[in-house]
C-alpha cells in the first residue's frame, strides 16, 4: 500500500507502471537528469524547466511518484524530488544506465 504521500512500497513497484511512466519524453528527461546527478540529489520540480503548465508538471511528477521512480518531500512551499536509485537498480538492473545513455535534447544522437 502506498504511503501517505503516494509512494509505493518497493514490493509494489511494477515494471509495467515504470515503463508506462517512462513512455513520456518529459518524464524520461526528469529521471535521466536525476540518474546522472550524484546519489541523493533532490531538486524542485521547477528546476527541471519543463516546457508545460504548472498543472502538467504536477501530473508528470505524480505519475513518476506513483510508479515508484521518485520520492518527493515537501520543503516549505515546494516539493523536492529525488530518484529512488537503489530500489530501481535492485528491481530493474541496468534500467537507469539505459536512460542515462539515451540521447537527450541537449545531446546529439550518436547513431
KAPEKA-V810589 format. One record per residue. N is the residue number from 1. D_FIRST is the distance of its C-alpha to the first C-alpha in whole Angstrom. Layout:
N | D_FIRST
N | D_FIRST
This chain:
1 | 0
2 | 4
3 | 6
4 | 9
5 | 11
6 | 9
7 | 9
8 | 6
9 | 7
10 | 10
11 | 9
12 | 7
13 | 10
14 | 13
15 | 17
16 | 17
17 | 15
18 | 16
19 | 20
20 | 20
21 | 19
22 | 22
23 | 24
24 | 25
25 | 28
26 | 27
27 | 23
28 | 25
29 | 27
30 | 25
31 | 23
32 | 27
33 | 28
34 | 25
35 | 26
36 | 29
37 | 29
38 | 29
39 | 26
40 | 24
41 | 26
42 | 24
43 | 26
44 | 26
45 | 25
46 | 28
47 | 30
48 | 29
49 | 31
50 | 30
51 | 33
52 | 31
53 | 30
54 | 28
55 | 26
56 | 25
57 | 24
58 | 22
59 | 20
60 | 21
61 | 19
62 | 16
63 | 16
64 | 16
65 | 13
66 | 11
67 | 12
68 | 12
69 | 16
70 | 16
71 | 15
72 | 17
73 | 18
74 | 20
75 | 24
76 | 26
77 | 27
78 | 25
79 | 22
80 | 22
81 | 20
82 | 20
83 | 20
84 | 17
85 | 20
86 | 20
87 | 16
88 | 18
89 | 21
90 | 19
91 | 17
92 | 20
93 | 23
94 | 26
95 | 24
96 | 25
97 | 28
98 | 29
99 | 27
100 | 30
101 | 33
102 | 32
103 | 35
104 | 34
105 | 36
106 | 38
107 | 39
108 | 41
109 | 40
110 | 42
111 | 42
